[in-house]
Amino acid sequence: MSIPNDMSPDLWEGFDQLDPEQITGPAWDEPVPITARPPLPTFPVGALPAWLGDMVRGVAEETQTPVDLAGCLALAVVATAAGGRAKVCVRGNWREPVNIYTAVALDPGNRKSAVFDLMVRPLLAAEKALIELSGPVRAEAETTAHLAKAAADKAAQKAAAADPALRDALATEAIELAQVAAELRVPAIPQLVADDVTPENVGTLLDQQGGRIACLSAEGELFDIIAGRYTGKPNMGMFLKGHAGDMIRVNRQGREAQHIDAPAVTVGLAIQPEVLDSLARIDGADGRGLLARFLYSKPLSLVGSRNLAPDLLDEQVAATYAKQLGGLTLALADWTDPAILTLTPEANTVILAFQKVTESRLGKDGSFAPIVKWASKRDGAVARIAGLLHLATHPEDGWHRPIEGATMAAATELGDYFTAHALDVFDVMTAAPARDVAYTVLTHLHASGMDGFSKRELFRALPRADFPAIGDLDPALALLEEHGWIRQQPLPPRSGRGGRPRSPRYETHPRIARPA
């Protein structure tokens, strides 16, 4: 309420006795800042070995997608080749398997399938080669099993028809042959990658494939399955143990028991950003640590600014990628006991310095406090990445060499990248949904410098792409009012003459109308 200049002397009488807030409105408190999200770092392609980095750049250029997508998938692909076949010995009994979980958030229309095809196709070619190489072995095992069962059946028939005096000895022989036949196993057809798979199927595949399997997909359906698409309740135990390498023992009635001592599941997904927002609502996903196991990436989409005539992927780059990845996959395929990758003193110094930074930021006032569960696994994730970079650098004999300091430094660079993205992902999961739109409105109010506005006026001034309907302003206005940037003025009484109700009016904080 302001004092008009033409107020008559009679109306002035007693006006000076009014509460100042009745004249100018309540005093403004200091508003709570609403800031823009900081820009996220781009995937550090230079941290990858040359053959892998060249492929990531080439795929990103041809598909006109952020390098983050191909970069994260490159790590997942190498983890598919090496998962379950190597562990990093950091120090003492601290050992990290080299399987990882990655999730890249990109809107539809970003050619995720094309990137997956280019990055995963050589891995499927290696899988096909493993199938061909295992053919004679499987044929021999099938024949041996068939003959053993036939011998056991024949011995059982002979014992059943024998004279009582000979029956006990023949029965003993039949039992021994039956035990031999039961213990024979025919190797499963090799499989490296699965797509639409239930947790139960993951357990079966782990049992059949020597304790390892990868779930690589250009969609986020895996999260729907974990959330209970088929069971009606979350089922994440297999993925929790498959990341940590914890022993799995499955005994279900009517099924053969499944025993996996050191499971290694690798996950590489490209999902829509909305899926990340919904992850926190999966019952137990945060509390049980599923969310903390993923390495997240939220790159900026290039849609709208893509080069329509990009350079195509160099054939030599693609051939080298296929050769190196295939060679690593085939070299490690038959390992039963994982290779132990040790660190050089320089590498140990690098990761120890990284650990100290992590530890110093985990306290309640530290910058990692909002992601303490994720950050508690940060050092282990860096050790896993270091193992992958090491094997990719030395695909022929990396298991005979220690991890060097430069490789560990590259892994810490990737660790910092994933940390920045994790901070943003978890902030979005826990922040008020209106935060980003509120910041858009606040930015407009600052730019216009207005000291008041109606809701209808504001709606007309804002882009329709951000606010298709006037009701879309409500969450933003409510948050701005809660944070002390605006306050709604009382609506005047209705005249009783009908017509459209007046649009609500708002005052703005002096910091908006008269910025410092």
KEKETOR-246509 format. One record per residue (C-alpha): residue number from 1; residue in one letter; x, y, z. Coordinates in pm, 1 decimal. Example, Ala and Ser with C-alpha at 12.3 -4.5 7.8 and 13.67 -1.06 7.14 Angstrom:
REM residues 2
PT lolum kolfi        x        y        z
PT     1     a   1230.0   -450.0    780.0
PT     2     s   1367.0   -106.0    714.0
***
This chain:
REM residues 516
PT lolum kolfi        x        y        z
PT     1     m      0.0      0.0      0.0
PT     2     s    157.7    330.6   -109.8
PT     3     i     57.1    689.5    -12.4
PT     4     p    -96.0    882.0   -305.4
PT     5     n     47.3   1229.9   -373.3
PT     6     d   -291.3   1392.9   -396.8
PT     7     m   -419.4   1271.4    -57.8
PT     8     s   -628.1   1545.0    108.3
PT     9     p   -529.0   1681.6    455.6
PT    10     d   -838.5   1523.8    621.8
PT    11     l   -729.7   1178.4    501.8
PT    12     w   -379.8   1241.1    633.6
PT    13     e   -516.0   1269.3    987.8
PT    14     g   -417.2    959.5   1183.9
PT    15     f   -232.4    809.7    887.0
PT    16     d     97.1    848.3   1069.4
PT    17     q    -35.2    618.4   1343.1
PT    18     l    -61.1    321.5   1103.3
PT    19     d    181.3     31.9   1114.7
PT    20     p    438.9     93.0    838.1
PT    21     e    363.3   -256.8    702.9
PT    22     q      6.3   -142.2    641.4
PT    23     i    148.3    131.2    417.7
PT    24     t    430.9    -40.7    232.6
PT    25     g    358.2   -408.6    295.0
PT    26     p    562.4   -645.0    515.0
PT    27     a    938.6   -602.3    514.7
PT    28     w   1123.2   -841.2    289.4
PT    29     d   1351.8  -1105.9    437.2
PT    30     e   1667.3  -1215.6    258.9
PT    31     p   1553.3  -1456.5    -15.6
PT    32     v   1681.2  -1811.1    -36.4
PT    33     p   1895.0  -1843.6   -351.5
PT    34     i   1773.6  -2054.8   -642.6
PT    35     t   2074.3  -2119.3   -859.5
PT    36     a   2124.3  -2281.2  -1196.7
PT    37     r   2275.6  -2626.0  -1203.9
PT    38     p   2648.7  -2601.7  -1278.0
PT    39     p   2754.2  -2722.5  -1623.5
PT    40     l   2862.1  -3084.0  -1618.1
PT    41     p   3201.8  -3194.4  -1749.8
PT    42     t   3235.0  -3372.7  -2083.2
PT    43     f   3357.9  -3731.0  -2089.4
PT    44     p   3741.9  -3718.6  -2085.9
PT    45     v   3811.8  -3923.8  -2398.6
PT    46     g   4183.4  -3856.6  -2357.3
PT    47     a   4183.0  -4082.9  -2051.5
PT    48     l   4117.0  -4386.2  -2274.7
PT    49     p   4384.6  -4585.9  -2459.8
PT    50     a   4435.5  -4460.6  -2815.3
PT    51     w   4246.2  -4738.4  -3000.1
PT    52     l   3948.2  -4700.2  -2766.9
PT    53     g   3950.5  -4320.4  -2765.8
PT    54     d   3971.8  -4305.9  -3144.8
PT    55     m   3665.6  -4529.2  -3171.4
PT    56     v   3469.8  -4316.8  -2922.3
PT    57     r   3548.8  -3995.5  -3111.5
PT    58     g   3473.2  -4153.8  -3448.6
PT    59     v   3138.8  -4297.5  -3336.4
PT    60     a   3037.9  -3970.3  -3170.6
PT    61     e   3123.2  -3775.2  -3486.0
PT    62     e   2942.3  -4003.6  -3730.2
PT    63     t   2629.8  -4033.9  -3514.9
PT    64     q   2646.8  -3671.1  -3397.5
PT    65     t   2600.4  -3775.1  -3037.2
PT    66     p   2781.8  -3661.8  -2721.3
PT    67     v   3111.4  -3844.6  -2668.1
PT    68     d   2980.4  -3934.7  -2322.3
PT    69     l   2748.2  -4200.5  -2467.4
PT    70     a   3015.2  -4385.9  -2665.5
PT    71     g   3269.8  -4325.1  -2388.0
PT    72     c   3061.4  -4481.4  -2111.5
PT    73     l   2965.9  -4766.8  -2341.3
PT    74     a   3333.9  -4823.9  -2424.6
PT    75     l   3403.9  -4884.5  -2056.0
PT    76     a   3105.9  -5120.9  -2030.8
PT    77     v   3217.0  -5312.0  -2341.3
PT    78     v   3570.3  -5363.1  -2206.2
PT    79     a   3415.2  -5468.8  -1873.8
PT    80     t   3209.9  -5726.8  -2066.2
PT    81     a   3528.8  -5866.4  -2217.0
PT    82     a   3717.2  -5875.0  -1884.9
PT    83     g   3441.5  -5905.7  -1623.7
PT    84     g   3484.5  -6206.8  -1397.7
PT    85     r   3828.0  -6270.0  -1539.6
PT    86     a   4035.5  -6009.1  -1353.5
PT    87     k   4051.0  -5828.7  -1020.2
PT    88     v   4248.5  -5525.7   -910.0
PT    89     c   4448.6  -5575.5   -590.6
PT    90     v   4465.1  -5224.0   -448.7
PT    91     r   4644.2  -5318.5   -126.7
PT    92     g   4619.2  -5595.9    126.6
PT    93     n   4288.3  -5778.5     94.2
PT    94     w   4117.2  -5493.2    -89.5
PT    95     r   4038.1  -5634.9   -431.0
PT    96     e   3797.2  -5494.4   -687.3
PT    97     p   3648.2  -5689.5   -979.6
PT    98     v   3651.2  -5505.7  -1310.4
PT    99     n   3279.2  -5523.6  -1392.7
PT   100     i   3091.5  -5190.4  -1378.0
PT   101     y   2739.4  -5046.4  -1407.5
PT   102     t   2693.3  -4739.4  -1629.9
PT   103     a   2378.2  -4541.1  -1712.9
PT   104     v   2372.7  -4255.1  -1965.1
PT   105     a   2065.4  -4028.4  -1964.3
PT   106     l   1963.7  -3889.6  -2304.0
PT   107     d   1628.8  -3789.3  -2450.9
PT   108     p   1474.8  -3986.3  -2740.7
PT   109     g   1604.1  -3891.6  -3086.0
PT   110     n   1971.7  -3900.6  -2985.0
PT   111     r   2058.9  -4205.7  -3198.0
PT   112     k   2141.2  -4421.5  -2897.7
PT   113     s   2073.0  -4741.5  -3093.0
PT   114     a   2320.1  -4643.4  -3363.8
PT   115     v   2592.6  -4585.8  -3104.3
PT   116     f   2517.7  -4917.5  -2935.5
PT   117     d   2533.8  -5099.5  -3266.6
PT   118     l   2875.5  -4959.5  -3355.6
PT   119     m   3025.0  -5013.4  -3009.6
PT   120     v   2873.7  -5355.0  -2930.1
PT   121     r   2881.3  -5526.1  -3272.7
PT   122     p   3252.2  -5631.3  -3243.4
PT   123     l   3172.6  -5779.7  -2902.5
PT   124     l   2896.8  -5990.1  -3057.8
PT   125     a   3144.2  -6097.4  -3327.0
PT   126     a   3377.2  -6217.5  -3050.2
PT   127     e   3083.2  -6401.3  -2893.8
PT   128     k   3018.6  -6574.7  -3227.1
PT   129     a   3385.5  -6676.4  -3245.4
PT   130     l   3362.4  -6824.6  -2894.6
PT   131     i   3057.5  -7025.2  -3001.9
PT   132     e   3244.1  -7165.4  -3302.6
PT   133     l   3554.1  -7247.9  -3096.4
PT   134     s   3346.7  -7423.2  -2832.6
PT   135     g   3160.0  -7637.5  -3086.8
PT   136     p   3395.3  -7941.1  -3081.1
PT   137     v   3423.3  -7925.4  -2702.2
PT   138     r   3045.9  -7920.3  -2659.0
PT   139     a   3001.3  -8201.4  -2911.5
PT   140     e   3253.9  -8418.4  -2725.1
PT   141     a   3089.8  -8340.3  -2390.2
PT   142     e   2742.7  -8422.0  -2525.8
PT   143     t   2864.7  -8752.5  -2667.4
PT   144     t   3046.1  -8842.9  -2346.5
PT   145     a   2739.4  -8760.6  -2139.0
PT   146     h   2514.4  -8962.9  -2368.5
PT   147     l   2743.5  -9265.4  -2354.1
PT   148     a   2780.3  -9239.6  -1976.0
PT   149     k   2404.7  -9229.8  -1928.4
PT   150     a   2359.3  -9523.3  -2166.2
PT   151     a   2622.4  -9722.6  -1975.3
PT   152     a   2456.5  -9641.6  -1642.7
PT   153     d   2113.6  -9740.6  -1775.2
PT   154     k   2249.4 -10064.9  -1915.9
PT   155     a   2422.2 -10146.1  -1587.6
PT   156     a   2101.5 -10076.6  -1394.9
PT   157     q   1904.6 -10310.2  -1623.4
PT   158     k   2168.3 -10580.6  -1587.7
PT   159     a   2163.0 -10550.4  -1208.0
PT   160     a   1785.3 -10567.4  -1200.9
PT   161     a   1782.7 -10891.8  -1403.4
PT   162     a   2077.5 -11058.3  -1225.2
PT   163     d   2065.1 -11350.0   -984.9
PT   164     p   2037.4 -11243.2   -620.2
PT   165     a   2392.1 -11357.6   -553.4
PT   166     l   2531.8 -11114.8   -815.1
PT   167     r   2280.1 -10833.0   -776.4
PT   168     d   2456.3 -10637.1   -499.5
PT   169     a   2785.3 -10614.3   -688.2
PT   170     l   2615.4 -10519.7  -1013.6
PT   171     a   2399.0 -10262.2   -832.9
PT   172     t   2710.8 -10102.0   -685.3
PT   173     e   2863.9 -10080.1  -1032.2
PT   174     a   2540.6  -9928.6  -1174.1
PT   175     i   2529.7  -9667.5   -896.9
PT   176     e   2889.7  -9565.6   -964.4
PT   177     l   2819.7  -9529.2  -1336.8
PT   178     a   2505.1  -9328.5  -1263.9
PT   179     q   2702.9  -9091.3  -1039.7
PT   180     v   2963.8  -9040.4  -1311.4
PT   181     a   2690.2  -8965.8  -1567.1
PT   182     a   2517.0  -8719.8  -1331.3
PT   183     e   2837.5  -8525.7  -1269.9
PT   184     l   2912.9  -8472.4  -1637.8
PT   185     r   2813.9  -8126.3  -1761.2
PT   186     v   2777.8  -8013.7  -2117.6
PT   187     p   2913.1  -7658.5  -2153.4
PT   188     a   2648.2  -7401.5  -2239.9
PT   189     i   2666.9  -7209.9  -2566.9
PT   190     p   2887.6  -6907.4  -2486.8
PT   191     q   2700.4  -6580.1  -2434.2
PT   192     l   2852.7  -6247.0  -2338.8
PT   193     v   2556.7  -6009.2  -2367.2
PT   194     a   2190.9  -6022.5  -2264.3
PT   195     d   1926.7  -5756.1  -2314.9
PT   196     d   1570.2  -5799.2  -2185.1
PT   197     v   1648.6  -6030.8  -1895.0
PT   198     t   1486.3  -6096.2  -1557.2
PT   199     p   1688.6  -6129.4  -1235.5
PT   200     e   1613.0  -6503.7  -1237.9
PT   201     n   1749.3  -6530.4  -1593.4
PT   202     v   2059.6  -6342.3  -1482.2
PT   203     g   2121.5  -6608.8  -1217.6
PT   204     t   2081.4  -6885.9  -1475.5
PT   205     l   2313.4  -6712.0  -1722.2
PT   206     l   2576.0  -6653.8  -1452.8
PT   207     d   2562.9  -7022.7  -1365.8
PT   208     q   2597.1  -7125.2  -1731.4
PT   209     q   2856.6  -6867.8  -1838.8
PT   210     g   3125.4  -6918.1  -1579.7
PT   211     g   2997.6  -6650.3  -1344.0
PT   212     r   2972.7  -6352.5  -1578.6
PT   213     i   2718.5  -6181.6  -1804.3
PT   214     a   2658.8  -5829.4  -1936.4
PT   215     c   2329.4  -5643.8  -1977.2
PT   216     l   2378.6  -5385.8  -2253.0
PT   217     s   2077.3  -5197.7  -2385.3
PT   218     a   1984.4  -4873.1  -2556.3
PT   219     e   1670.1  -4863.6  -2340.8
PT   220     g   1602.9  -4851.2  -1967.6
PT   221     e   1377.5  -5155.9  -1947.2
PT   222     l   1613.8  -5323.7  -1701.8
PT   223     f   1510.1  -5076.6  -1433.9
PT   224     d   1143.8  -5160.1  -1495.3
PT   225     i   1225.9  -5528.4  -1450.9
PT   226     i   1420.1  -5463.3  -1129.9
PT   227     a   1129.1  -5251.3  -1004.6
PT   228     g    899.5  -5553.2  -1043.4
PT   229     r    748.0  -5550.2  -1391.7
PT   230     y    694.6  -5927.3  -1383.7
PT   231     t    680.3  -5994.3  -1009.9
PT   232     g    496.0  -5693.4   -871.1
PT   233     k    774.1  -5618.2   -624.6
PT   234     p   1137.8  -5504.5   -655.1
PT   235     n   1391.0  -5779.4   -719.4
PT   236     m   1743.9  -5644.8   -712.2
PT   237     g   1941.0  -5898.6   -510.2
PT   238     m   2102.3  -6057.3   -814.7
PT   239     f   2226.5  -5717.0   -934.3
PT   240     l   2353.1  -5616.1   -590.6
PT   241     k   2557.0  -5934.7   -556.8
PT   242     g   2653.1  -5933.5   -924.2
PT   243     h   2823.2  -5596.7   -882.3
PT   244     a   2999.1  -5672.7   -555.2
PT   245     g   3100.0  -6026.6   -649.4
PT   246     d   2921.6  -6173.1   -346.6
PT   247     m   2847.2  -6545.2   -351.9
PT   248     i   2509.4  -6648.6   -497.4
PT   249     r   2331.2  -6965.2   -385.9
PT   250     v   1992.0  -7031.1   -543.8
PT   251     n   1791.7  -7336.9   -442.8
PT   252     r   1438.6  -7347.2   -580.0
PT   253     q   1205.4  -7641.3   -573.8
PT   254     g   1189.2  -7818.6   -907.8
PT   255     r   1504.1  -7649.8  -1040.9
PT   256     e   1869.4  -7739.6  -1039.1
PT   257     a   2061.9  -7551.9   -770.1
PT   258     q   2272.3  -7258.3   -888.4
PT   259     h   2600.9  -7185.1   -709.7
PT   260     i   2810.2  -6888.8   -827.8
PT   261     d   3107.9  -6810.3   -606.4
PT   262     a   3212.5  -6476.9   -757.7
PT   263     p   2943.3  -6340.5   -993.8
PT   264     a   3036.7  -6053.9  -1224.5
PT   265     v   2750.1  -5865.4  -1387.7
PT   266     t   2822.2  -5572.0  -1617.3
PT   267     v   2550.4  -5319.7  -1703.1
PT   268     g   2563.1  -5056.1  -1977.1
PT   269     l   2239.5  -4864.6  -2036.0
PT   270     a   2117.3  -4557.2  -2220.8
PT   271     i   1800.6  -4428.9  -2059.5
PT   272     q   1569.9  -4129.5  -2073.0
PT   273     p   1634.0  -3862.6  -1806.2
PT   274     e   1289.2  -3924.4  -1657.2
PT   275     v   1397.4  -4278.4  -1570.3
PT   276     l   1669.4  -4140.8  -1343.9
PT   277     d   1410.5  -3930.0  -1162.7
PT   278     s   1198.1  -4239.4  -1101.7
PT   279     l   1483.2  -4461.3   -980.8
PT   280     a   1471.3  -4320.1   -630.3
PT   281     r   1107.4  -4429.9   -604.5
PT   282     i   1194.7  -4798.6   -646.7
PT   283     d   1142.9  -4946.6   -302.1
PT   284     g   1483.9  -5026.0   -152.2
PT   285     a   1690.3  -4900.0   -446.9
PT   286     d   1857.7  -4632.1   -237.7
PT   287     g   1861.1  -4805.1     98.3
PT   288     r   2003.2  -5130.6    -35.5
PT   289     g   2265.0  -4954.8   -245.9
PT   290     l   2152.3  -5020.8   -602.9
PT   291     l   2163.0  -4650.6   -694.0
PT   292     a   2511.9  -4618.3   -547.8
PT   293     r   2647.8  -4888.3   -777.9
PT   294     f   2588.4  -4700.7  -1103.2
PT   295     l   2824.6  -4461.5  -1279.7
PT   296     y   2593.8  -4191.1  -1416.3
PT   297     s   2630.0  -3958.0  -1712.9
PT   298     k   2397.5  -3674.6  -1817.3
PT   299     p   2547.4  -3525.8  -2134.4
PT   300     l   2401.4  -3232.3  -2324.9
PT   301     s   2200.4  -3340.0  -2627.2
PT   302     l   2326.4  -3222.9  -2966.4
PT   303     v   1978.3  -3235.4  -3122.1
PT   304     g   1918.6  -2905.3  -3298.8
PT   305     s   2286.3  -2832.1  -3354.9
PT   306     r   2406.0  -3150.6  -3526.7
PT   307     n   2630.6  -3151.4  -3831.1
PT   308     l   2419.2  -3300.7  -4109.1
PT   309     a   2726.5  -3402.8  -4310.9
PT   310     p   2962.6  -3544.4  -4046.7
PT   311     d   3283.3  -3734.3  -4104.1
PT   312     l   3220.3  -4107.7  -4121.8
PT   313     l   3388.4  -4352.8  -3889.2
PT   314     d   3732.4  -4438.6  -4024.1
PT   315     e   3745.0  -4801.8  -4137.0
PT   316     q   4092.1  -4852.7  -3991.6
PT   317     v   3980.0  -4715.9  -3654.7
PT   318     a   3682.2  -4952.7  -3652.3
PT   319     a   3898.2  -5248.5  -3758.3
PT   320     t   4156.5  -5179.9  -3487.1
PT   321     y   3878.4  -5151.1  -3228.5
PT   322     a   3729.1  -5484.0  -3334.4
PT   323     k   4069.7  -5655.9  -3333.9
PT   324     q   4176.6  -5527.4  -2991.2
PT   325     l   3839.9  -5588.5  -2826.5
PT   326     g   3802.3  -5932.7  -2982.8
PT   327     g   4156.1  -6028.3  -2886.5
PT   328     l   4103.5  -5928.6  -2523.1
PT   329     t   3771.5  -6115.1  -2508.2
PT   330     l   3912.4  -6438.1  -2651.6
PT   331     a   4229.1  -6421.2  -2442.7
PT   332     l   4035.4  -6406.7  -2114.7
PT   333     a   3739.8  -6626.4  -2209.1
PT   334     d   3874.9  -6956.8  -2070.3
PT   335     w   4014.4  -6818.4  -1745.5
PT   336     t   3856.6  -6985.7  -1443.8
PT   337     d   4052.7  -6807.5  -1170.4
PT   338     p   4064.7  -6428.6  -1218.9
PT   339     a   4393.2  -6259.2  -1300.2
PT   340     i   4514.9  -6040.9  -1012.8
PT   341     l   4623.5  -5695.9  -1132.6
PT   342     t   4865.1  -5530.6   -891.4
PT   343     l   4967.3  -5164.0   -867.2
PT   344     t   5306.1  -5002.9   -911.1
PT   345     p   5414.8  -4779.8   -619.6
PT   346     e   5328.7  -4476.0   -833.9
PT   347     a   4976.9  -4607.1   -899.0
PT   348     n   4931.1  -4673.3   -528.4
PT   349     t   5036.2  -4316.4   -451.0
PT   350     v   4784.2  -4179.4   -700.7
PT   351     i   4487.5  -4374.8   -567.3
PT   352     l   4584.8  -4304.5   -207.1
PT   353     a   4576.8  -3930.5   -279.7
PT   354     f   4236.1  -3980.3   -444.9
PT   355     q   4111.8  -4167.8   -136.5
PT   356     k   4218.6  -3882.4     89.4
PT   357     v   4013.3  -3636.5   -114.6
PT   358     t   3712.5  -3866.4    -97.5
PT   359     e   3744.5  -3915.3    276.6
PT   360     s   3778.9  -3541.9    344.4
PT   361     r   3449.8  -3471.0    165.2
PT   362     l   3234.6  -3746.2    315.0
PT   363     g   3156.3  -3566.6    641.7
PT   364     k   2816.4  -3410.1    708.2
PT   365     d   2945.8  -3070.3    595.3
PT   366     g   3149.0  -3206.0    303.8
PT   367     s   3061.3  -3168.7    -61.9
PT   368     f   2995.3  -3544.1    -90.5
PT   369     a   2744.7  -3549.5    196.1
PT   370     p   2444.1  -3550.4    -44.4
PT   371     i   2584.4  -3858.8   -220.0
PT   372     v   2757.5  -4029.7     70.4
PT   373     k   2642.1  -4379.4    -31.7
PT   374     w   2760.0  -4331.7   -388.9
PT   375     a   3081.8  -4156.5   -285.2
PT   376     s   3164.6  -4440.0    -44.6
PT   377     k   3204.4  -4660.1   -353.7
PT   378     r   3392.1  -4395.0   -552.5
PT   379     d   3742.0  -4520.4   -474.8
PT   380     g   3646.2  -4877.7   -561.7
PT   381     a   3494.8  -4759.0   -889.8
PT   382     v   3820.8  -4584.7   -979.1
PT   383     a   4016.3  -4902.3   -905.6
PT   384     r   3781.5  -5095.5  -1137.2
PT   385     i   3818.5  -4834.9  -1411.2
PT   386     a   4196.8  -4848.1  -1371.0
PT   387     g   4182.9  -5223.6  -1425.9
PT   388     l   3978.5  -5177.0  -1743.7
PT   389     l   4209.4  -4905.7  -1879.1
PT   390     h   4510.0  -5123.9  -1799.9
PT   391     l   4372.0  -5427.2  -1984.3
PT   392     a   4268.0  -5209.9  -2277.5
PT   393     t   4619.0  -5060.9  -2290.8
PT   394     h   4778.5  -5407.1  -2282.4
PT   395     p   4517.9  -5643.2  -2433.7
PT   396     e   4778.0  -5911.8  -2511.0
PT   397     d   4947.4  -5943.3  -2170.7
PT   398     g   4796.8  -5695.7  -1924.3
PT   399     w   4755.2  -5973.4  -1667.2
PT   400     h   5134.6  -6006.4  -1649.1
PT   401     r   5194.7  -5634.8  -1587.3
PT   402     p   5119.2  -5406.8  -1289.2
PT   403     i   4891.3  -5105.1  -1329.4
PT   404     e   5103.7  -4794.6  -1379.1
PT   405     g   5068.9  -4451.3  -1225.6
PT   406     a   4960.9  -4285.8  -1551.4
PT   407     t   4679.5  -4538.1  -1591.5
PT   408     m   4559.0  -4478.5  -1235.5
PT   409     a   4572.2  -4102.2  -1294.5
PT   410     a   4352.3  -4146.4  -1602.1
PT   411     a   4110.9  -4353.1  -1390.9
PT   412     t   4088.9  -4076.7  -1129.0
PT   413     e   4006.5  -3828.7  -1406.2
PT   414     l   3716.7  -4049.3  -1505.6
PT   415     g   3627.4  -4083.8  -1137.8
PT   416     d   3598.4  -3706.4  -1104.7
PT   417     y   3382.2  -3697.3  -1418.1
PT   418     f   3139.6  -3954.8  -1281.1
PT   419     t   3137.3  -3780.3   -941.3
PT   420     a   3022.5  -3451.3  -1093.6
PT   421     h   2743.2  -3627.6  -1281.3
PT   422     a   2640.8  -3829.1   -974.0
PT   423     l   2607.3  -3507.5   -771.6
PT   424     d   2369.2  -3371.9  -1034.0
PT   425     v   2170.0  -3695.4  -1066.8
PT   426     f   2111.8  -3731.8   -694.1
PT   427     d   2035.1  -3360.4   -661.9
PT   428     v   1759.9  -3398.8   -922.0
PT   429     m   1627.8  -3708.3   -744.6
PT   430     t   1590.2  -3523.0   -415.2
PT   431     a   1523.7  -3162.5   -525.6
PT   432     a   1180.4  -3004.6   -557.3
PT   433     p   1047.6  -3081.3   -907.2
PT   434     a    985.8  -2709.5   -966.6
PT   435     r   1342.9  -2599.4   -905.8
PT   436     d   1453.3  -2573.1  -1269.1
PT   437     v   1134.3  -2401.6  -1389.7
PT   438     a   1148.7  -2167.8  -1090.6
PT   439     y   1500.1  -2069.8  -1192.1
PT   440     t   1373.4  -1998.2  -1546.3
PT   441     v   1103.5  -1767.8  -1407.9
PT   442     l   1345.2  -1597.4  -1167.4
PT   443     t   1591.7  -1534.2  -1448.9
PT   444     h   1314.6  -1367.5  -1650.2
PT   445     l   1208.8  -1152.2  -1355.1
PT   446     h   1567.7  -1038.4  -1298.8
PT   447     a   1607.9   -952.5  -1666.6
PT   448     s   1284.8   -750.1  -1674.9
PT   449     g   1344.3   -578.1  -1340.1
PT   450     m    970.7   -561.5  -1272.9
PT   451     d    847.6   -481.6   -923.5
PT   452     g    516.8   -660.7   -976.1
PT   453     f    329.6   -869.8  -1229.4
PT   454     s     15.5  -1067.4  -1284.5
PT   455     k     23.0  -1439.0  -1348.7
PT   456     r   -129.9  -1383.1  -1693.4
PT   457     e    130.5  -1117.4  -1783.6
PT   458     l    412.4  -1351.1  -1681.7
PT   459     f    267.2  -1639.6  -1882.1
PT   460     r    248.7  -1426.4  -2195.3
PT   461     a    613.3  -1319.5  -2155.2
PT   462     l    761.9  -1668.5  -2112.2
PT   463     p    840.3  -1919.5  -2390.1
PT   464     r    556.7  -2159.7  -2470.1
PT   465     a    809.2  -2443.4  -2497.4
PT   466     d    882.1  -2411.8  -2125.1
PT   467     f    527.7  -2331.3  -2013.8
PT   468     p    265.4  -2470.6  -2255.3
PT   469     a    -24.0  -2387.4  -2020.2
PT   470     i    -70.9  -2115.7  -1761.2
PT   471     g   -113.2  -2381.3  -1492.8
PT   472     d    247.8  -2489.3  -1553.1
PT   473     l    353.5  -2172.7  -1372.1
PT   474     d    197.0  -2278.9  -1041.9
PT   475     p    483.3  -2498.0   -907.0
PT   476     a    741.9  -2233.7  -1000.8
PT   477     l    546.6  -1947.7   -842.1
PT   478     a    485.6  -2150.4   -526.8
PT   479     l    858.7  -2228.5   -492.3
PT   480     l    959.1  -1866.1   -559.6
PT   481     e    714.0  -1750.6   -293.9
PT   482     e    841.6  -2013.8    -50.7
PT   483     h   1197.8  -1892.2   -109.7
PT   484     g   1100.7  -1528.8    -53.9
PT   485     w   1145.4  -1394.4   -407.3
PT   486     i    781.5  -1300.7   -466.5
PT   487     r    460.4  -1272.0   -264.2
PT   488     q    104.3  -1280.8   -381.0
PT   489     q   -112.2   -974.7   -323.5
PT   490     p   -460.1  -1019.8   -179.2
PT   491     l   -719.5  -1056.9   -450.6
PT   492     p   -977.0   -774.9   -461.8
PT   493     p  -1335.2   -873.9   -379.4
PT   494     r  -1548.3   -988.2   -671.2
PT   495     s  -1781.4   -719.8   -803.7
PT   496     g  -2064.5   -965.3   -851.5
PT   497     r  -2100.9   -863.4  -1215.2
PT   498     g  -1958.6  -1192.0  -1348.2
PT   499     g  -1682.9  -1213.9  -1606.3
PT   500     r  -1341.8  -1373.5  -1591.2
PT   501     p  -1175.5  -1361.7  -1246.9
PT   502     r   -880.8  -1128.9  -1218.2
PT   503     s   -538.1  -1284.4  -1258.2
PT   504     p   -340.8  -1311.4   -930.8
PT   505     r    -83.2  -1037.4   -884.9
PT   506     y    256.9  -1072.3   -722.4
PT   507     e    509.2   -832.0   -574.0
PT   508     t    875.8   -902.8   -635.4
PT   509     h   1161.3   -878.0   -391.7
PT   510     p   1359.8   -552.0   -409.6
PT   511     r   1661.2   -754.8   -523.3
PT   512     i   1470.3   -821.5   -846.2
PT   513     a   1337.9   -471.0   -906.4
PT   514     r   1654.3   -298.5   -783.6
PT   515     p   1940.1   -548.5   -805.9
PT   516     a   2253.4   -471.6   -609.1
***
